[in-house]
Amino acid sequence: MIAAICARHSVRRYSPEPLSEGEWAALRRAVAAVEPLDGSLEVHLALLSFDEVGGRLAVGALLTFNPAPAYLVLHAPEQEGRMEEAGFRGEQVILAATALGLGTCWVGGTFSAGAVAKRLGRPAADVLAISPVGHPDPGRLGRLSNAATEAVARSGGKRKPLASFCFGQHWGIALQPGLVPPEVYRALEMARLAPSWSNLQPWYFLVEGDAVWAIGDSRPQRFNDRPGKPYYRLDVGIAMSHFWLAMREAGHGSRWYSVRGHEGEVQERLGLPQAMVPIGHYRL
Ligand SMILES: Cc1cc2nc3c(=O)[nH]c(=O)nc-3n(C[C@H](O)[C@H](O)[C@H](O)COP(=O)(O)O)c2cc1C
């Protein structure tokens, strides 16, 4: 999975080549194999064709995007924790698609949740995000549409330095590489490569003793706070997925535990600023 994490980037233009039967089957297997962050939450992953998902208007295949043969749709009834859960689960399929050589792009803003919801027979409030899945268009248009989108994304599409969001022992104290086992540092580097809404990268990690805390910046930025859909939490779920997959590949069997319901006390104990919301902790 580390190879897929490093290879993944958002793809917005697709070739007209359909997915083969084998590719559909591999994607369905990836959906079935998804592991939850919190198995008690109801979050659905649907893999649909372009026609099934509702066509151009539904998926926003208008300017920067063109149609892809398949779409991953993440939907969940309103419940606390659904955003990070969707990010954590959805990213596993995104990476499986990447490993198959397919392109993907998380889409939270530039699509019609209402139109997709209608196709699923669910309320629009349930539809959290989609991702096209298909063979990337190798041509100039593909590169141009990505370059145009990344140019307006935070940091021109580049990632923040690790020391600006990974802290050791105390909030705000940059994590020194020698203070954690090399595989933990590597897993944090993999979290850094996570995709996020407009490349906001609203995640922080605090290594305290044998715990790694995943923390989200809840300040609304670039329209990422839709009613009932705080997308910063979905982004943090994706970064947690990368961290967990990298640790697993390094032989660690541990997992993330949600801090839902205890955010206030954890925030106080860790000395986090007001807007920084603890989301999960991982036992090393
Ligand atoms: C939750 C989420 C929502 C996103 N929504 C959109 C979107 O509506 N339109 C779009 O073009 N890209 C969208 N993106 C893609 C980001 O712009 C992209 O991940 C980021 O700029 C980093 O680039 P990379 O994925 O190539 O590493 C979204 C990403 C995430 C994680």
PDBQT file of the ligand as one rigid body, heavy atoms in Angstrom, charges set to zero:
ROOT
HETATM    1  C1  LIG A 301     -12.792  15.437   0.868  1.00  0.00    +0.000 C 
HETATM    2  C2  LIG A 301     -12.196  15.912  -0.433  1.00  0.00    +0.000 A 
HETATM    3  C3  LIG A 301     -12.968  16.648  -1.309  1.00  0.00    +0.000 A 
HETATM    4  C4  LIG A 301     -12.430  17.074  -2.531  1.00  0.00    +0.000 A 
HETATM    5  N1  LIG A 301     -13.243  17.760  -3.395  1.00  0.00    +0.000 NA
HETATM    6  C5  LIG A 301     -12.764  18.103  -4.618  1.00  0.00    +0.000 A 
HETATM    7  C6  LIG A 301     -13.637  18.736  -5.551  1.00  0.00    +0.000 A 
HETATM    8  O1  LIG A 301     -14.812  18.992  -5.264  1.00  0.00    +0.000 OA
HETATM    9  N2  LIG A 301     -13.135  19.048  -6.779  1.00  0.00    +0.000 N 
HETATM   10  C7  LIG A 301     -11.834  18.773  -7.127  1.00  0.00    +0.000 A 
HETATM   11  O2  LIG A 301     -11.426  19.068  -8.254  1.00  0.00    +0.000 OA
HETATM   12  N3  LIG A 301     -10.971  18.170  -6.241  1.00  0.00    +0.000 NA
HETATM   13  C8  LIG A 301     -11.414  17.819  -5.011  1.00  0.00    +0.000 A 
HETATM   14  N4  LIG A 301     -10.586  17.178  -4.113  1.00  0.00    +0.000 N 
HETATM   15  C9  LIG A 301      -9.197  16.844  -4.497  1.00  0.00    +0.000 C 
HETATM   16  C10 LIG A 301      -8.168  17.775  -3.837  1.00  0.00    +0.000 C 
HETATM   17  O3  LIG A 301      -8.189  19.030  -4.479  1.00  0.00    +0.000 OA
HETATM   18  C11 LIG A 301      -6.766  17.124  -3.909  1.00  0.00    +0.000 C 
HETATM   19  O4  LIG A 301      -6.789  15.928  -3.182  1.00  0.00    +0.000 OA
HETATM   20  C12 LIG A 301      -5.690  18.018  -3.331  1.00  0.00    +0.000 C 
HETATM   21  O5  LIG A 301      -5.565  19.212  -4.064  1.00  0.00    +0.000 OA
HETATM   22  C13 LIG A 301      -4.323  17.300  -3.301  1.00  0.00    +0.000 C 
HETATM   23  O6  LIG A 301      -3.945  16.850  -4.583  1.00  0.00    +0.000 OA
HETATM   24  P1  LIG A 301      -3.647  15.308  -4.861  1.00  0.00    +0.000 P 
HETATM   25  O7  LIG A 301      -4.897  14.535  -4.543  1.00  0.00    +0.000 OA
HETATM   26  O8  LIG A 301      -3.285  15.233  -6.319  1.00  0.00    +0.000 OA
HETATM   27  O9  LIG A 301      -2.519  14.862  -3.964  1.00  0.00    +0.000 OA
HETATM   28  C14 LIG A 301     -11.078  16.767  -2.878  1.00  0.00    +0.000 A 
HETATM   29  C15 LIG A 301     -10.305  16.024  -1.973  1.00  0.00    +0.000 A 
HETATM   30  C16 LIG A 301     -10.857  15.586  -0.773  1.00  0.00    +0.000 A 
HETATM   31  C17 LIG A 301     -10.036  14.741   0.147  1.00  0.00    +0.000 C 
ENDROOT
TORSDOF 0
